[in-house]
Amino acid sequence: RTPAGELRAFSAVCTHLNCTVQYRPDLSHIWCACHNGHFDLTGKNIAGPPPRPLETFVVNARGNQIVVSKSA
């Protein structure tokens, strides 16, 4: 969830060498510990060696459920 309350979902696999990424609240973005890669809250690679953005998924709130899918 972004600071504005928007739900977003991304692959947890770094686009550099397939390490697992994690959200870092202290940095306010997504970080890969393997080689210090950084991604913003749109999934765009903003620092470090990752060559491309994270894969993004569609997120829909349906009643009390959150549905994540590859396409709309």
Secondary structure, DSSP 4 states (H G I P E B T S, - for coil): --TTS---EE-SB-TTT-PBEEEETTTTEEEETTTTEEE-TTS-EEESS--SPPPEEEEEEETTEEEEES--
